[in-house]
Amino acid sequence: MIDWARNVGFPVLVKPLQGFGSNGVRIIYEEDELSRLIEKGEDGLILQKILGPGSNWHREAKKIKENMGFGVPLFYLSC
């Protein structure tokens, strides 16, 4: 997983295999965030390259990430 994310480049989307909609989907900005999520024991994760909506969304999401610790829930970006 981490090798794939390195090759694609951060940020990446991390999605749970179970669930629906955007529940549990996170934007991961750095390798150490992804490592911590994996170490946390989350099962059944898939990664996806971000096909971005444009220029400014990632700056706002990064501010949210700094307050949360790791990963930005996807629903924060649709507000």
mmJSON file of the N, C-alpha and C atoms, coordinates in Angstrom:
{"data_MODEL":{"atom_site":{
"group_PDB":["ATOM","ATOM","ATOM","ATOM","ATOM","ATOM","ATOM","ATOM","ATOM","ATOM","ATOM","ATOM","ATOM","ATOM","ATOM","ATOM","ATOM","ATOM","ATOM","ATOM","ATOM","ATOM","ATOM","ATOM","ATOM","ATOM","ATOM","ATOM","ATOM","ATOM","ATOM","ATOM","ATOM","ATOM","ATOM","ATOM","ATOM","ATOM","ATOM","ATOM","ATOM","ATOM","ATOM","ATOM","ATOM","ATOM","ATOM","ATOM","ATOM","ATOM","ATOM","ATOM","ATOM","ATOM","ATOM","ATOM","ATOM","ATOM","ATOM","ATOM","ATOM","ATOM","ATOM","ATOM","ATOM","ATOM","ATOM","ATOM","ATOM","ATOM","ATOM","ATOM","ATOM","ATOM","ATOM","ATOM","ATOM","ATOM","ATOM","ATOM","ATOM","ATOM","ATOM","ATOM","ATOM","ATOM","ATOM","ATOM","ATOM","ATOM","ATOM","ATOM","ATOM","ATOM","ATOM","ATOM","ATOM","ATOM","ATOM","ATOM","ATOM","ATOM","ATOM","ATOM","ATOM","ATOM","ATOM","ATOM","ATOM","ATOM","ATOM","ATOM","ATOM","ATOM","ATOM","ATOM","ATOM","ATOM","ATOM","ATOM","ATOM","ATOM","ATOM","ATOM","ATOM","ATOM","ATOM","ATOM","ATOM","ATOM","ATOM","ATOM","ATOM","ATOM","ATOM","ATOM","ATOM","ATOM","ATOM","ATOM","ATOM","ATOM","ATOM","ATOM","ATOM","ATOM","ATOM","ATOM","ATOM","ATOM","ATOM","ATOM","ATOM","ATOM","ATOM","ATOM","ATOM","ATOM","ATOM","ATOM","ATOM","ATOM","ATOM","ATOM","ATOM","ATOM","ATOM","ATOM","ATOM","ATOM","ATOM","ATOM","ATOM","ATOM","ATOM","ATOM","ATOM","ATOM","ATOM","ATOM","ATOM","ATOM","ATOM","ATOM","ATOM","ATOM","ATOM","ATOM","ATOM","ATOM","ATOM","ATOM","ATOM","ATOM","ATOM","ATOM","ATOM","ATOM","ATOM","ATOM","ATOM","ATOM","ATOM","ATOM","ATOM","ATOM","ATOM","ATOM","ATOM","ATOM","ATOM","ATOM","ATOM","ATOM","ATOM","ATOM","ATOM","ATOM","ATOM","ATOM","ATOM","ATOM","ATOM","ATOM","ATOM","ATOM","ATOM","ATOM","ATOM","ATOM","ATOM","ATOM","ATOM","ATOM","ATOM","ATOM","ATOM"],
"id":[1,2,3,4,5,6,7,8,9,10,11,12,13,14,15,16,17,18,19,20,21,22,23,24,25,26,27,28,29,30,31,32,33,34,35,36,37,38,39,40,41,42,43,44,45,46,47,48,49,50,51,52,53,54,55,56,57,58,59,60,61,62,63,64,65,66,67,68,69,70,71,72,73,74,75,76,77,78,79,80,81,82,83,84,85,86,87,88,89,90,91,92,93,94,95,96,97,98,99,100,101,102,103,104,105,106,107,108,109,110,111,112,113,114,115,116,117,118,119,120,121,122,123,124,125,126,127,128,129,130,131,132,133,134,135,136,137,138,139,140,141,142,143,144,145,146,147,148,149,150,151,152,153,154,155,156,157,158,159,160,161,162,163,164,165,166,167,168,169,170,171,172,173,174,175,176,177,178,179,180,181,182,183,184,185,186,187,188,189,190,191,192,193,194,195,196,197,198,199,200,201,202,203,204,205,206,207,208,209,210,211,212,213,214,215,216,217,218,219,220,221,222,223,224,225,226,227,228,229,230,231,232,233,234,235,236,237],
"type_symbol":["N","C","C","N","C","C","N","C","C","N","C","C","N","C","C","N","C","C","N","C","C","N","C","C","N","C","C","N","C","C","N","C","C","N","C","C","N","C","C","N","C","C","N","C","C","N","C","C","N","C","C","N","C","C","N","C","C","N","C","C","N","C","C","N","C","C","N","C","C","N","C","C","N","C","C","N","C","C","N","C","C","N","C","C","N","C","C","N","C","C","N","C","C","N","C","C","N","C","C","N","C","C","N","C","C","N","C","C","N","C","C","N","C","C","N","C","C","N","C","C","N","C","C","N","C","C","N","C","C","N","C","C","N","C","C","N","C","C","N","C","C","N","C","C","N","C","C","N","C","C","N","C","C","N","C","C","N","C","C","N","C","C","N","C","C","N","C","C","N","C","C","N","C","C","N","C","C","N","C","C","N","C","C","N","C","C","N","C","C","N","C","C","N","C","C","N","C","C","N","C","C","N","C","C","N","C","C","N","C","C","N","C","C","N","C","C","N","C","C","N","C","C","N","C","C","N","C","C","N","C","C","N","C","C","N","C","C"],
"label_atom_id":["N","CA","C","N","CA","C","N","CA","C","N","CA","C","N","CA","C","N","CA","C","N","CA","C","N","CA","C","N","CA","C","N","CA","C","N","CA","C","N","CA","C","N","CA","C","N","CA","C","N","CA","C","N","CA","C","N","CA","C","N","CA","C","N","CA","C","N","CA","C","N","CA","C","N","CA","C","N","CA","C","N","CA","C","N","CA","C","N","CA","C","N","CA","C","N","CA","C","N","CA","C","N","CA","C","N","CA","C","N","CA","C","N","CA","C","N","CA","C","N","CA","C","N","CA","C","N","CA","C","N","CA","C","N","CA","C","N","CA","C","N","CA","C","N","CA","C","N","CA","C","N","CA","C","N","CA","C","N","CA","C","N","CA","C","N","CA","C","N","CA","C","N","CA","C","N","CA","C","N","CA","C","N","CA","C","N","CA","C","N","CA","C","N","CA","C","N","CA","C","N","CA","C","N","CA","C","N","CA","C","N","CA","C","N","CA","C","N","CA","C","N","CA","C","N","CA","C","N","CA","C","N","CA","C","N","CA","C","N","CA","C","N","CA","C","N","CA","C","N","CA","C","N","CA","C","N","CA","C","N","CA","C","N","CA","C","N","CA","C","N","CA","C","N","CA","C"],
"label_alt_id":[null,null,null,null,null,null,null,null,null,null,null,null,null,null,null,null,null,null,null,null,null,null,null,null,null,null,null,null,null,null,null,null,null,null,null,null,null,null,null,null,null,null,null,null,null,null,null,null,null,null,null,null,null,null,null,null,null,null,null,null,null,null,null,null,null,null,null,null,null,null,null,null,null,null,null,null,null,null,null,null,null,null,null,null,null,null,null,null,null,null,null,null,null,null,null,null,null,null,null,null,null,null,null,null,null,null,null,null,null,null,null,null,null,null,null,null,null,null,null,null,null,null,null,null,null,null,null,null,null,null,null,null,null,null,null,null,null,null,null,null,null,null,null,null,null,null,null,null,null,null,null,null,null,null,null,null,null,null,null,null,null,null,null,null,null,null,null,null,null,null,null,null,null,null,null,null,null,null,null,null,null,null,null,null,null,null,null,null,null,null,null,null,null,null,null,null,null,null,null,null,null,null,null,null,null,null,null,null,null,null,null,null,null,null,null,null,null,null,null,null,null,null,null,null,null,null,null,null,null,null,null,null,null,null,null,null,null],
"label_comp_id":["MET","MET","MET","ILE","ILE","ILE","ASP","ASP","ASP","TRP","TRP","TRP","ALA","ALA","ALA","ARG","ARG","ARG","ASN","ASN","ASN","VAL","VAL","VAL","GLY","GLY","GLY","PHE","PHE","PHE","PRO","PRO","PRO","VAL","VAL","VAL","LEU","LEU","LEU","VAL","VAL","VAL","LYS","LYS","LYS","PRO","PRO","PRO","LEU","LEU","LEU","GLN","GLN","GLN","GLY","GLY","GLY","PHE","PHE","PHE","GLY","GLY","GLY","SER","SER","SER","ASN","ASN","ASN","GLY","GLY","GLY","VAL","VAL","VAL","ARG","ARG","ARG","ILE","ILE","ILE","ILE","ILE","ILE","TYR","TYR","TYR","GLU","GLU","GLU","GLU","GLU","GLU","ASP","ASP","ASP","GLU","GLU","GLU","LEU","LEU","LEU","SER","SER","SER","ARG","ARG","ARG","LEU","LEU","LEU","ILE","ILE","ILE","GLU","GLU","GLU","LYS","LYS","LYS","GLY","GLY","GLY","GLU","GLU","GLU","ASP","ASP","ASP","GLY","GLY","GLY","LEU","LEU","LEU","ILE","ILE","ILE","LEU","LEU","LEU","GLN","GLN","GLN","LYS","LYS","LYS","ILE","ILE","ILE","LEU","LEU","LEU","GLY","GLY","GLY","PRO","PRO","PRO","GLY","GLY","GLY","SER","SER","SER","ASN","ASN","ASN","TRP","TRP","TRP","HIS","HIS","HIS","ARG","ARG","ARG","GLU","GLU","GLU","ALA","ALA","ALA","LYS","LYS","LYS","LYS","LYS","LYS","ILE","ILE","ILE","LYS","LYS","LYS","GLU","GLU","GLU","ASN","ASN","ASN","MET","MET","MET","GLY","GLY","GLY","PHE","PHE","PHE","GLY","GLY","GLY","VAL","VAL","VAL","PRO","PRO","PRO","LEU","LEU","LEU","PHE","PHE","PHE","TYR","TYR","TYR","LEU","LEU","LEU","SER","SER","SER","CYS","CYS","CYS"],
"label_asym_id":["A","A","A","A","A","A","A","A","A","A","A","A","A","A","A","A","A","A","A","A","A","A","A","A","A","A","A","A","A","A","A","A","A","A","A","A","A","A","A","A","A","A","A","A","A","A","A","A","A","A","A","A","A","A","A","A","A","A","A","A","A","A","A","A","A","A","A","A","A","A","A","A","A","A","A","A","A","A","A","A","A","A","A","A","A","A","A","A","A","A","A","A","A","A","A","A","A","A","A","A","A","A","A","A","A","A","A","A","A","A","A","A","A","A","A","A","A","A","A","A","A","A","A","A","A","A","A","A","A","A","A","A","A","A","A","A","A","A","A","A","A","A","A","A","A","A","A","A","A","A","A","A","A","A","A","A","A","A","A","A","A","A","A","A","A","A","A","A","A","A","A","A","A","A","A","A","A","A","A","A","A","A","A","A","A","A","A","A","A","A","A","A","A","A","A","A","A","A","A","A","A","A","A","A","A","A","A","A","A","A","A","A","A","A","A","A","A","A","A","A","A","A","A","A","A","A","A","A","A","A","A","A","A","A","A","A","A"],
"label_entity_id":["1","1","1","1","1","1","1","1","1","1","1","1","1","1","1","1","1","1","1","1","1","1","1","1","1","1","1","1","1","1","1","1","1","1","1","1","1","1","1","1","1","1","1","1","1","1","1","1","1","1","1","1","1","1","1","1","1","1","1","1","1","1","1","1","1","1","1","1","1","1","1","1","1","1","1","1","1","1","1","1","1","1","1","1","1","1","1","1","1","1","1","1","1","1","1","1","1","1","1","1","1","1","1","1","1","1","1","1","1","1","1","1","1","1","1","1","1","1","1","1","1","1","1","1","1","1","1","1","1","1","1","1","1","1","1","1","1","1","1","1","1","1","1","1","1","1","1","1","1","1","1","1","1","1","1","1","1","1","1","1","1","1","1","1","1","1","1","1","1","1","1","1","1","1","1","1","1","1","1","1","1","1","1","1","1","1","1","1","1","1","1","1","1","1","1","1","1","1","1","1","1","1","1","1","1","1","1","1","1","1","1","1","1","1","1","1","1","1","1","1","1","1","1","1","1","1","1","1","1","1","1","1","1","1","1","1","1"],
"label_seq_id":[1,1,1,2,2,2,3,3,3,4,4,4,5,5,5,6,6,6,7,7,7,8,8,8,9,9,9,10,10,10,11,11,11,12,12,12,13,13,13,14,14,14,15,15,15,16,16,16,17,17,17,18,18,18,19,19,19,20,20,20,21,21,21,22,22,22,23,23,23,24,24,24,25,25,25,26,26,26,27,27,27,28,28,28,29,29,29,30,30,30,31,31,31,32,32,32,33,33,33,34,34,34,35,35,35,36,36,36,37,37,37,38,38,38,39,39,39,40,40,40,41,41,41,42,42,42,43,43,43,44,44,44,45,45,45,46,46,46,47,47,47,48,48,48,49,49,49,50,50,50,51,51,51,52,52,52,53,53,53,54,54,54,55,55,55,56,56,56,57,57,57,58,58,58,59,59,59,60,60,60,61,61,61,62,62,62,63,63,63,64,64,64,65,65,65,66,66,66,67,67,67,68,68,68,69,69,69,70,70,70,71,71,71,72,72,72,73,73,73,74,74,74,75,75,75,76,76,76,77,77,77,78,78,78,79,79,79],
"pdbx_PDB_ins_code":[null,null,null,null,null,null,null,null,null,null,null,null,null,null,null,null,null,null,null,null,null,null,null,null,null,null,null,null,null,null,null,null,null,null,null,null,null,null,null,null,null,null,null,null,null,null,null,null,null,null,null,null,null,null,null,null,null,null,null,null,null,null,null,null,null,null,null,null,null,null,null,null,null,null,null,null,null,null,null,null,null,null,null,null,null,null,null,null,null,null,null,null,null,null,null,null,null,null,null,null,null,null,null,null,null,null,null,null,null,null,null,null,null,null,null,null,null,null,null,null,null,null,null,null,null,null,null,null,null,null,null,null,null,null,null,null,null,null,null,null,null,null,null,null,null,null,null,null,null,null,null,null,null,null,null,null,null,null,null,null,null,null,null,null,null,null,null,null,null,null,null,null,null,null,null,null,null,null,null,null,null,null,null,null,null,null,null,null,null,null,null,null,null,null,null,null,null,null,null,null,null,null,null,null,null,null,null,null,null,null,null,null,null,null,null,null,null,null,null,null,null,null,null,null,null,null,null,null,null,null,null,null,null,null,null,null,null],
"Cartn_x":[0.803,0.0,0.852,1.823,2.654,3.471,3.993,4.749,3.875,2.64,1.716,1.488,1.245,0.989,2.211,3.4,4.619,4.691,4.38,4.456,3.421,2.215,1.144,1.374,1.849,2.063,0.934,1.304,0.331,-0.196,-1.426,-2.368,-3.055,-3.572,-4.365,-5.643,-6.643,-7.859,-7.689,-8.143,-8.174,-9.633,-10.094,-11.497,-11.604,-12.606,-12.854,-13.574,-13.288,-13.983,-15.455,-15.743,-17.116,-17.728,-19.044,-19.728,-20.26,-20.7,-21.284,-21.057,-21.253,-21.07,-19.655,-19.539,-18.211,-17.867,-18.65,-18.366,-16.99,-16.153,-14.832,-13.768,-14.122,-13.137,-12.323,-11.005,-10.109,-9.124,-8.674,-7.599,-6.334,-5.346,-4.081,-3.006,-2.346,-1.377,0.063,0.411,1.817,1.957,3.122,3.394,3.214,3.648,3.519,2.054,1.181,-0.253,-0.79,-0.4,-0.845,-0.298,0.941,1.53,0.766,0.418,-0.33,-1.713,-2.357,-3.677,-3.587,-2.567,-2.36,-2.043,-1.17,-0.805,-1.991,-2.917,-4.111,-4.968,-4.719,-5.409,-6.653,-6.775,-7.92,-7.838,-8.903,-8.939,-9.662,-9.238,-9.942,-9.915,-8.742,-8.606,-8.182,-8.689,-8.202,-7.76,-6.809,-6.305,-6.707,-6.888,-7.247,-6.509,-6.029,-5.418,-6.51,-6.178,-7.151,-7.2,-8.399,-8.644,-9.266,-8.399,-8.734,-9.793,-10.492,-11.496,-10.942,-9.659,-9.118,-8.022,-7.834,-6.623,-6.662,-7.732,-7.689,-8.175,-8.885,-9.484,-8.452,-7.276,-6.287,-5.701,-5.643,-5.136,-6.099,-7.387,-8.381,-8.39,-8.31,-8.296,-7.059,-5.936,-4.71,-4.827,-5.511,-5.738,-6.565,-7.577,-8.411,-7.564,-6.723,-5.864,-4.959,-4.431,-3.535,-4.247,-5.537,-6.308,-6.754,-6.859,-7.388,-6.308,-5.098,-4.045,-3.635,-4.57,-4.246,-5.505,-5.393,-6.512,-7.62,-8.196,-9.31,-10.535,-11.594,-12.814,-13.311,-13.714,-14.089,-15.238,-16.176,-17.333,-16.965,-15.805,-15.374,-15.208,-14.899,-14.61,-15.866,-17.014,-18.216,-19.041,-18.508,-19.261,-19.087],
"Cartn_y":[-1.19,0.0,1.262,1.279,2.483,2.696,1.617,1.744,2.318,1.847,2.351,3.842,4.262,5.676,6.533,6.017,6.751,6.953,5.886,5.966,6.914,6.903,7.767,9.194,9.329,10.647,11.02,11.638,12.087,13.45,13.783,13.034,11.926,10.93,9.842,9.691,9.072,8.72,7.332,7.141,5.815,5.516,4.372,3.992,2.636,2.48,1.158,0.292,-1.012,-1.912,-2.057,-1.974,-2.079,-0.693,-0.63,0.639,1.164,2.403,2.994,4.498,5.106,6.545,6.951,8.071,8.567,8.214,7.341,6.943,6.299,6.866,6.31,6.67,7.413,7.818,8.966,8.865,9.905,10.318,11.543,12.045,11.972,11.27,11.081,11.868,12.758,13.672,13.194,12.354,11.992,10.515,9.998,8.578,8.168,9.012,8.636,8.554,9.371,9.269,7.909,7.49,6.192,5.067,5.17,4.157,4.053,5.203,5.192,4.588,4.863,4.294,2.779,2.3,0.859,0.227,0.854,0.339,0.329,1.243,1.322,0.064,-0.688,-1.953,-1.881,-0.826,-0.733,-1.875,-2.649,-3.772,-3.379,-3.976,-3.809,-2.409,-1.827,-0.491,-0.577,0.329,0.472,1.915,2.113,3.449,3.851,5.146,5.675,6.973,7.13,8.396,9.459,10.655,11.739,12.344,12.369,13.036,14.37,15.332,16.549,17.455,18.135,19.108,20.497,20.697,22.019,22.429,23.714,24.23,24.428,24.927,25.374,24.372,23.342,22.435,21.794,21.451,20.734,21.6,22.913,23.793,23.813,23.912,23.899,22.554,21.478,20.14,19.945,20.492,20.341,21.066,22.198,22.899,22.023,21.38,20.484,19.327,18.759,17.634,17.998,19.196,19.617,19.612,19.844,19.822,18.417,17.499,16.165,15.136,15.339,14.373,13.62,12.906,12.255,11.998,12.18,11.933,12.948,13.347,14.28,13.534,13.473,12.834,13.541,12.788,13.346,14.338,14.12,15.013,16.429,16.662,18.031,18.859,18.202,18.933,19.295,18.729,19.009,20.123,20.736,21.79,23.124],
"Cartn_z":[0.0,0.0,0.0,0.872,0.991,-0.28,-0.853,-2.105,-3.214,-3.294,-4.316,-4.122,-2.887,-2.596,-2.944,-2.668,-3.036,-4.537,-5.277,-6.738,-7.328,-6.785,-7.274,-6.824,-5.593,-5.01,-4.066,-2.97,-1.978,-2.376,-1.989,-1.173,-1.961,-1.224,-1.796,-0.969,-1.578,-0.85,-0.27,0.955,1.571,1.87,1.368,1.508,2.192,3.056,3.629,2.587,2.587,1.677,2.058,3.341,3.822,3.945,3.877,4.045,2.727,2.759,1.567,1.578,0.438,0.325,0.681,1.356,1.743,3.186,3.816,5.2,5.314,6.141,6.388,5.371,4.325,3.319,3.88,3.735,4.238,3.154,3.274,2.427,3.264,2.749,3.461,2.712,3.454,2.85,2.871,3.831,3.992,4.309,4.008,4.229,5.686,6.621,8.027,8.462,7.858,8.143,7.716,6.524,6.013,6.884,7.293,8.173,9.482,10.07,11.334,11.165,10.054,9.799,9.658,8.971,8.817,10.171,10.941,12.269,13.223,13.03,13.861,13.724,12.66,12.493,11.638,10.855,9.959,8.939,8.849,7.91,6.632,5.561,4.304,3.745,3.646,3.075,1.622,0.811,-0.556,-0.748,-1.631,-1.913,-3.314,-3.491,-4.797,-5.034,-6.238,-6.637,-6.646,-6.185,-6.197,-7.595,-8.129,-9.4,-9.03,-8.786,-8.072,-8.659,-7.748,-8.137,-8.416,-8.279,-8.56,-7.602,-7.474,-6.857,-5.348,-4.767,-3.379,-2.352,-2.75,-1.778,-0.868,-1.401,-0.595,0.511,0.324,1.39,2.573,2.293,3.37,4.08,3.312,3.904,4.769,4.347,5.132,6.471,6.515,7.779,8.717,8.175,8.983,9.498,8.645,9.031,10.194,10.184,11.261,12.609,12.611,13.846,14.241,13.279,13.547,13.848,13.356,13.595,12.348,11.728,10.462,9.669,8.385,7.491,7.657,6.559,6.555,6.066,6.877,6.374,5.115,4.138,2.844,2.953,3.871,3.935,4.319,4.912,5.221,3.964,2.858,1.625,0.861,1.218,0.463,1.1,2.156,2.853,2.151],
"occupancy":[1.0,1.0,1.0,1.0,1.0,1.0,1.0,1.0,1.0,1.0,1.0,1.0,1.0,1.0,1.0,1.0,1.0,1.0,1.0,1.0,1.0,1.0,1.0,1.0,1.0,1.0,1.0,1.0,1.0,1.0,1.0,1.0,1.0,1.0,1.0,1.0,1.0,1.0,1.0,1.0,1.0,1.0,1.0,1.0,1.0,1.0,1.0,1.0,1.0,1.0,1.0,1.0,1.0,1.0,1.0,1.0,1.0,1.0,1.0,1.0,1.0,1.0,1.0,1.0,1.0,1.0,1.0,1.0,1.0,1.0,1.0,1.0,1.0,1.0,1.0,1.0,1.0,1.0,1.0,1.0,1.0,1.0,1.0,1.0,1.0,1.0,1.0,1.0,1.0,1.0,1.0,1.0,1.0,1.0,1.0,1.0,1.0,1.0,1.0,1.0,1.0,1.0,1.0,1.0,1.0,1.0,1.0,1.0,1.0,1.0,1.0,1.0,1.0,1.0,1.0,1.0,1.0,1.0,1.0,1.0,1.0,1.0,1.0,1.0,1.0,1.0,1.0,1.0,1.0,1.0,1.0,1.0,1.0,1.0,1.0,1.0,1.0,1.0,1.0,1.0,1.0,1.0,1.0,1.0,1.0,1.0,1.0,1.0,1.0,1.0,1.0,1.0,1.0,1.0,1.0,1.0,1.0,1.0,1.0,1.0,1.0,1.0,1.0,1.0,1.0,1.0,1.0,1.0,1.0,1.0,1.0,1.0,1.0,1.0,1.0,1.0,1.0,1.0,1.0,1.0,1.0,1.0,1.0,1.0,1.0,1.0,1.0,1.0,1.0,1.0,1.0,1.0,1.0,1.0,1.0,1.0,1.0,1.0,1.0,1.0,1.0,1.0,1.0,1.0,1.0,1.0,1.0,1.0,1.0,1.0,1.0,1.0,1.0,1.0,1.0,1.0,1.0,1.0,1.0,1.0,1.0,1.0,1.0,1.0,1.0,1.0,1.0,1.0,1.0,1.0,1.0,1.0,1.0,1.0,1.0,1.0,1.0],
"B_iso_or_equiv":[0.0,0.0,0.0,0.0,0.0,0.0,0.0,0.0,0.0,0.0,0.0,0.0,0.0,0.0,0.0,0.0,0.0,0.0,0.0,0.0,0.0,0.0,0.0,0.0,0.0,0.0,0.0,0.0,0.0,0.0,0.0,0.0,0.0,0.0,0.0,0.0,0.0,0.0,0.0,0.0,0.0,0.0,0.0,0.0,0.0,0.0,0.0,0.0,0.0,0.0,0.0,0.0,0.0,0.0,0.0,0.0,0.0,0.0,0.0,0.0,0.0,0.0,0.0,0.0,0.0,0.0,0.0,0.0,0.0,0.0,0.0,0.0,0.0,0.0,0.0,0.0,0.0,0.0,0.0,0.0,0.0,0.0,0.0,0.0,0.0,0.0,0.0,0.0,0.0,0.0,0.0,0.0,0.0,0.0,0.0,0.0,0.0,0.0,0.0,0.0,0.0,0.0,0.0,0.0,0.0,0.0,0.0,0.0,0.0,0.0,0.0,0.0,0.0,0.0,0.0,0.0,0.0,0.0,0.0,0.0,0.0,0.0,0.0,0.0,0.0,0.0,0.0,0.0,0.0,0.0,0.0,0.0,0.0,0.0,0.0,0.0,0.0,0.0,0.0,0.0,0.0,0.0,0.0,0.0,0.0,0.0,0.0,0.0,0.0,0.0,0.0,0.0,0.0,0.0,0.0,0.0,0.0,0.0,0.0,0.0,0.0,0.0,0.0,0.0,0.0,0.0,0.0,0.0,0.0,0.0,0.0,0.0,0.0,0.0,0.0,0.0,0.0,0.0,0.0,0.0,0.0,0.0,0.0,0.0,0.0,0.0,0.0,0.0,0.0,0.0,0.0,0.0,0.0,0.0,0.0,0.0,0.0,0.0,0.0,0.0,0.0,0.0,0.0,0.0,0.0,0.0,0.0,0.0,0.0,0.0,0.0,0.0,0.0,0.0,0.0,0.0,0.0,0.0,0.0,0.0,0.0,0.0,0.0,0.0,0.0,0.0,0.0,0.0,0.0,0.0,0.0,0.0,0.0,0.0,0.0,0.0,0.0],
"pdbx_formal_charge":[null,null,null,null,null,null,null,null,null,null,null,null,null,null,null,null,null,null,null,null,null,null,null,null,null,null,null,null,null,null,null,null,null,null,null,null,null,null,null,null,null,null,null,null,null,null,null,null,null,null,null,null,null,null,null,null,null,null,null,null,null,null,null,null,null,null,null,null,null,null,null,null,null,null,null,null,null,null,null,null,null,null,null,null,null,null,null,null,null,null,null,null,null,null,null,null,null,null,null,null,null,null,null,null,null,null,null,null,null,null,null,null,null,null,null,null,null,null,null,null,null,null,null,null,null,null,null,null,null,null,null,null,null,null,null,null,null,null,null,null,null,null,null,null,null,null,null,null,null,null,null,null,null,null,null,null,null,null,null,null,null,null,null,null,null,null,null,null,null,null,null,null,null,null,null,null,null,null,null,null,null,null,null,null,null,null,null,null,null,null,null,null,null,null,null,null,null,null,null,null,null,null,null,null,null,null,null,null,null,null,null,null,null,null,null,null,null,null,null,null,null,null,null,null,null,null,null,null,null,null,null,null,null,null,null,null,null],
"auth_seq_id":[1,1,1,2,2,2,3,3,3,4,4,4,5,5,5,6,6,6,7,7,7,8,8,8,9,9,9,10,10,10,11,11,11,12,12,12,13,13,13,14,14,14,15,15,15,16,16,16,17,17,17,18,18,18,19,19,19,20,20,20,21,21,21,22,22,22,23,23,23,24,24,24,25,25,25,26,26,26,27,27,27,28,28,28,29,29,29,30,30,30,31,31,31,32,32,32,33,33,33,34,34,34,35,35,35,36,36,36,37,37,37,38,38,38,39,39,39,40,40,40,41,41,41,42,42,42,43,43,43,44,44,44,45,45,45,46,46,46,47,47,47,48,48,48,49,49,49,50,50,50,51,51,51,52,52,52,53,53,53,54,54,54,55,55,55,56,56,56,57,57,57,58,58,58,59,59,59,60,60,60,61,61,61,62,62,62,63,63,63,64,64,64,65,65,65,66,66,66,67,67,67,68,68,68,69,69,69,70,70,70,71,71,71,72,72,72,73,73,73,74,74,74,75,75,75,76,76,76,77,77,77,78,78,78,79,79,79],
"auth_comp_id":["MET","MET","MET","ILE","ILE","ILE","ASP","ASP","ASP","TRP","TRP","TRP","ALA","ALA","ALA","ARG","ARG","ARG","ASN","ASN","ASN","VAL","VAL","VAL","GLY","GLY","GLY","PHE","PHE","PHE","PRO","PRO","PRO","VAL","VAL","VAL","LEU","LEU","LEU","VAL","VAL","VAL","LYS","LYS","LYS","PRO","PRO","PRO","LEU","LEU","LEU","GLN","GLN","GLN","GLY","GLY","GLY","PHE","PHE","PHE","GLY","GLY","GLY","SER","SER","SER","ASN","ASN","ASN","GLY","GLY","GLY","VAL","VAL","VAL","ARG","ARG","ARG","ILE","ILE","ILE","ILE","ILE","ILE","TYR","TYR","TYR","GLU","GLU","GLU","GLU","GLU","GLU","ASP","ASP","ASP","GLU","GLU","GLU","LEU","LEU","LEU","SER","SER","SER","ARG","ARG","ARG","LEU","LEU","LEU","ILE","ILE","ILE","GLU","GLU","GLU","LYS","LYS","LYS","GLY","GLY","GLY","GLU","GLU","GLU","ASP","ASP","ASP","GLY","GLY","GLY","LEU","LEU","LEU","ILE","ILE","ILE","LEU","LEU","LEU","GLN","GLN","GLN","LYS","LYS","LYS","ILE","ILE","ILE","LEU","LEU","LEU","GLY","GLY","GLY","PRO","PRO","PRO","GLY","GLY","GLY","SER","SER","SER","ASN","ASN","ASN","TRP","TRP","TRP","HIS","HIS","HIS","ARG","ARG","ARG","GLU","GLU","GLU","ALA","ALA","ALA","LYS","LYS","LYS","LYS","LYS","LYS","ILE","ILE","ILE","LYS","LYS","LYS","GLU","GLU","GLU","ASN","ASN","ASN","MET","MET","MET","GLY","GLY","GLY","PHE","PHE","PHE","GLY","GLY","GLY","VAL","VAL","VAL","PRO","PRO","PRO","LEU","LEU","LEU","PHE","PHE","PHE","TYR","TYR","TYR","LEU","LEU","LEU","SER","SER","SER","CYS","CYS","CYS"],
"auth_asym_id":["A","A","A","A","A","A","A","A","A","A","A","A","A","A","A","A","A","A","A","A","A","A","A","A","A","A","A","A","A","A","A","A","A","A","A","A","A","A","A","A","A","A","A","A","A","A","A","A","A","A","A","A","A","A","A","A","A","A","A","A","A","A","A","A","A","A","A","A","A","A","A","A","A","A","A","A","A","A","A","A","A","A","A","A","A","A","A","A","A","A","A","A","A","A","A","A","A","A","A","A","A","A","A","A","A","A","A","A","A","A","A","A","A","A","A","A","A","A","A","A","A","A","A","A","A","A","A","A","A","A","A","A","A","A","A","A","A","A","A","A","A","A","A","A","A","A","A","A","A","A","A","A","A","A","A","A","A","A","A","A","A","A","A","A","A","A","A","A","A","A","A","A","A","A","A","A","A","A","A","A","A","A","A","A","A","A","A","A","A","A","A","A","A","A","A","A","A","A","A","A","A","A","A","A","A","A","A","A","A","A","A","A","A","A","A","A","A","A","A","A","A","A","A","A","A","A","A","A","A","A","A","A","A","A","A","A","A"],
"auth_atom_id":["N","CA","C","N","CA","C","N","CA","C","N","CA","C","N","CA","C","N","CA","C","N","CA","C","N","CA","C","N","CA","C","N","CA","C","N","CA","C","N","CA","C","N","CA","C","N","CA","C","N","CA","C","N","CA","C","N","CA","C","N","CA","C","N","CA","C","N","CA","C","N","CA","C","N","CA","C","N","CA","C","N","CA","C","N","CA","C","N","CA","C","N","CA","C","N","CA","C","N","CA","C","N","CA","C","N","CA","C","N","CA","C","N","CA","C","N","CA","C","N","CA","C","N","CA","C","N","CA","C","N","CA","C","N","CA","C","N","CA","C","N","CA","C","N","CA","C","N","CA","C","N","CA","C","N","CA","C","N","CA","C","N","CA","C","N","CA","C","N","CA","C","N","CA","C","N","CA","C","N","CA","C","N","CA","C","N","CA","C","N","CA","C","N","CA","C","N","CA","C","N","CA","C","N","CA","C","N","CA","C","N","CA","C","N","CA","C","N","CA","C","N","CA","C","N","CA","C","N","CA","C","N","CA","C","N","CA","C","N","CA","C","N","CA","C","N","CA","C","N","CA","C","N","CA","C","N","CA","C","N","CA","C","N","CA","C","N","CA","C","N","CA","C","N","CA","C"],
"pdbx_PDB_model_num":[1,1,1,1,1,1,1,1,1,1,1,1,1,1,1,1,1,1,1,1,1,1,1,1,1,1,1,1,1,1,1,1,1,1,1,1,1,1,1,1,1,1,1,1,1,1,1,1,1,1,1,1,1,1,1,1,1,1,1,1,1,1,1,1,1,1,1,1,1,1,1,1,1,1,1,1,1,1,1,1,1,1,1,1,1,1,1,1,1,1,1,1,1,1,1,1,1,1,1,1,1,1,1,1,1,1,1,1,1,1,1,1,1,1,1,1,1,1,1,1,1,1,1,1,1,1,1,1,1,1,1,1,1,1,1,1,1,1,1,1,1,1,1,1,1,1,1,1,1,1,1,1,1,1,1,1,1,1,1,1,1,1,1,1,1,1,1,1,1,1,1,1,1,1,1,1,1,1,1,1,1,1,1,1,1,1,1,1,1,1,1,1,1,1,1,1,1,1,1,1,1,1,1,1,1,1,1,1,1,1,1,1,1,1,1,1,1,1,1,1,1,1,1,1,1,1,1,1,1,1,1,1,1,1,1,1,1]
}}}
